[in-house]
Amino acid sequence: MTAPARADVILVGGGVISCATAYFLAKEGLRPLIVEREAIGFGASGAAAGLLSPLADLRGEGPTTELGLVSLPLHRELAQTLPAESGIDYHFAEIPVLRPAFNDEEERDLREAVLCQQALGLDVSWADQDGLLQVDEGLVPEAQGALHSRVEAQVDPYRFVLALTAAVEKMGGAVHYAAAVGLQAKGGRATRVRLADAATLEADNIVLAMGPWTPQAEAWTGLSIPVEPLKGQLMRLQVLQGPLPAAAVFWGKHYLLPKPAGYILAGTTEELVGFDTQPTAEAREAILESALRFMPALEDAVITEHTACLRPLAADQVPIIGPAPGWDRLFIATGHGRKGILHSVATGRIMADLILRGQTDVVEIAPFSPARWGG
Ligand SMILES: Cc1cc2nc3c(=O)[nH]c(=O)nc-3n(C[C@H](O)[C@H](O)[C@H](O)COP(=O)(O)OP(=O)(O)OC[C@H]3O[C@@H](n4cnc5c(N)ncnc54)[C@H](O)[C@@H]3O)c2cc1C
């Protein structure tokens, strides 16, 4: 399809961060153009687990946790309208989560976390062994107890990105399939995106949201964008008999997440191995070992998929959201690491506010500024 000659906003990258930003811009009457070199949801956005959990930091501190705590209710709000707007059900659902303790030290840490999270008003409690049996008889049988959270929700991330994109297109935005290779500027203002076939696209505003590939734009902008790919592997398990587990289980970087479509996702790894996306036998073994510890009945499950994809990890593990320093009308949104699906709605709202109004009240944005590495 031919791209429009001019767009209000060009968003480079067709991942969840770009598509959520395009969605909120289109809602306010702008015509965004998403430029994607492969396919919408080609990166981690299309292959993530889709848990919306703001509680990675169990004590609920720091700007990244705050962004997640703000984004989760915004997801709930969006789930009321986006499926109808887009015509795509992306399987938004609430999901209880267990964080088990297998020894006294883990139990002490988790009990402290329960108190911190309760102080934030979150619906969590400590479940002892009897309590665990009430949640699900077949989960974490070796655990001495667990943090039991009724805070989290989940989506099917691929369907979510497709829903955002479909809604953008219905509101007058568009997607153009091409690789961006540079920018053109006039007096510090980015005016055009250069494509691999030497064509250029003109826009009033440009957003760089290429996930782990965003550092390509260091050469286009002269800015430091310290983001690297953090590989994660996931396995899809089909349970042949009995119901799906009644809760998700999280322990360190390993988890089991029952999906409303009738399968279980087991993950994951955190590997700094560049842009390699090969699934490995070693990861498969480690993930399966934990999965069986969490739910012994999975012994009979069938592995139907084993995938690997790349999270965009910022050097300080805090997402990079805001205006590009020293540039006019150029913005960066990346570095959401393990939480990009969760953070996407708040990030999309923040970006739309910054582009349209130059400020936002979604969160305090100074900690996310791209200017923190100079510019
Ligand atoms: C195994 C795994 C499980 C995960 N589970 C969860 C989870 O449960 N919950 C959660 O919140 N997060 C999860 N994440 C993290 C989440 O997937 C990411 O943070 C998020 O998808 C990043 O989105 P993005 O839009 O920044 O980047 P991406 O999804 O990587 O999108 C970037 C896009 O830009 C395109 N692109 C790159 N360069 C160019 C160019 N020059 N021109 C045009 N297009 C370009 C790429 O093709 C790609 O489509 C998980 C990640 C992994 C790996």
The ligand as a MOL file (V3000), in Angstrom:
LIG
                    3D

  0  0  0     0  0            999 V3000
M  V30 BEGIN CTAB
M  V30 COUNTS 53 58 0 0 0
M  V30 BEGIN ATOM
M  V30 1 C 9.6010 -14.1570 26.6040 0
M  V30 2 C 9.0220 -12.8020 26.8930 0
M  V30 3 C 7.8950 -12.6820 27.6990 0
M  V30 4 C 7.3650 -11.4350 27.9860 0
M  V30 5 N 6.2670 -11.3480 28.7940 0
M  V30 6 C 5.7640 -10.1540 29.1180 0
M  V30 7 C 4.6240 -10.0780 29.9560 0
M  V30 8 O 4.0860 -11.1020 30.4060 0
M  V30 9 N 4.1390 -8.8370 30.2900 0
M  V30 10 C 4.7210 -7.6870 29.8280 0
M  V30 11 O 4.2490 -6.6050 30.1610 0
M  V30 12 N 5.8030 -7.7330 28.9990 0
M  V30 13 C 6.3390 -8.9420 28.6410 0
M  V30 14 N 7.4370 -9.0150 27.8370 0
M  V30 15 C 8.0990 -7.7620 27.4200 0
M  V30 16 C 7.3950 -7.1220 26.2240 0
M  V30 17 O 7.1540 -8.1170 25.2560 0
M  V30 18 C 8.2700 -6.0030 25.6200 0
M  V30 19 O 8.6650 -5.0890 26.6370 0
M  V30 20 C 7.5060 -5.2110 24.5680 0
M  V30 21 O 6.9090 -6.0940 23.6380 0
M  V30 22 C 8.4130 -4.2320 23.8330 0
M  V30 23 O 7.6250 -3.5810 22.8650 0
M  V30 24 P 8.2460 -2.5450 21.8430 0
M  V30 25 O 7.1190 -2.0000 21.0520 0
M  V30 26 O 9.1130 -1.5780 22.5860 0
M  V30 27 O 9.2520 -3.3930 20.9380 0
M  V30 28 P 9.0590 -4.5660 19.8710 0
M  V30 29 O 7.9330 -5.4420 20.1970 0
M  V30 30 O 10.4090 -5.1860 19.7360 0
M  V30 31 O 8.6920 -3.7950 18.5310 0
M  V30 32 C 9.6560 -3.0710 17.7990 0
M  V30 33 C 9.2700 -3.1440 16.3330 0
M  V30 34 O 10.0970 -2.2470 15.5850 0
M  V30 35 C 10.3620 -2.8080 14.3360 0
M  V30 36 N 11.5520 -2.1450 13.7810 0
M  V30 37 C 12.8090 -2.2000 14.2640 0
M  V30 38 N 13.6240 -1.4300 13.5250 0
M  V30 39 C 12.8590 -0.8710 12.5530 0
M  V30 40 C 13.1370 0.0180 11.4640 0
M  V30 41 N 14.3710 0.4890 11.2410 0
M  V30 42 N 12.1280 0.3650 10.6280 0
M  V30 43 C 10.8580 -0.1020 10.8320 0
M  V30 44 N 10.5470 -0.9590 11.8570 0
M  V30 45 C 11.5400 -1.3330 12.7080 0
M  V30 46 C 10.5650 -4.2990 14.6330 0
M  V30 47 O 10.3820 -5.0910 13.4710 0
M  V30 48 C 9.4890 -4.5250 15.6980 0
M  V30 49 O 8.2760 -4.9860 15.1430 0
M  V30 50 C 7.9770 -10.2500 27.4800 0
M  V30 51 C 9.0850 -10.3660 26.6290 0
M  V30 52 C 9.6130 -11.6200 26.3450 0
M  V30 53 C 10.8010 -11.7030 25.4480 0
M  V30 END ATOM
M  V30 BEGIN BOND
M  V30 1 1 1 2
M  V30 2 1 2 3
M  V30 3 2 2 52
M  V30 4 2 3 4
M  V30 5 1 4 5
M  V30 6 1 4 50
M  V30 7 2 5 6
M  V30 8 1 6 7
M  V30 9 1 6 13
M  V30 10 2 7 8
M  V30 11 1 7 9
M  V30 12 1 9 10
M  V30 13 2 10 11
M  V30 14 1 10 12
M  V30 15 2 12 13
M  V30 16 1 13 14
M  V30 17 1 14 15
M  V30 18 1 14 50
M  V30 19 1 15 16
M  V30 20 1 16 17
M  V30 21 1 16 18
M  V30 22 1 18 19
M  V30 23 1 18 20
M  V30 24 1 20 21
M  V30 25 1 20 22
M  V30 26 1 22 23
M  V30 27 1 23 24
M  V30 28 2 24 25
M  V30 29 1 24 26
M  V30 30 1 24 27
M  V30 31 1 27 28
M  V30 32 2 28 29
M  V30 33 1 28 30
M  V30 34 1 28 31
M  V30 35 1 31 32
M  V30 36 1 32 33
M  V30 37 1 33 34
M  V30 38 1 33 48
M  V30 39 1 34 35
M  V30 40 1 35 36
M  V30 41 1 35 46
M  V30 42 1 36 37
M  V30 43 1 36 45
M  V30 44 2 37 38
M  V30 45 1 38 39
M  V30 46 1 39 40
M  V30 47 2 39 45
M  V30 48 1 40 41
M  V30 49 2 40 42
M  V30 50 1 42 43
M  V30 51 2 43 44
M  V30 52 1 44 45
M  V30 53 1 46 47
M  V30 54 1 46 48
M  V30 55 1 48 49
M  V30 56 2 50 51
M  V30 57 1 51 52
M  V30 58 1 52 53
M  V30 END BOND
M  V30 END CTAB
M  END
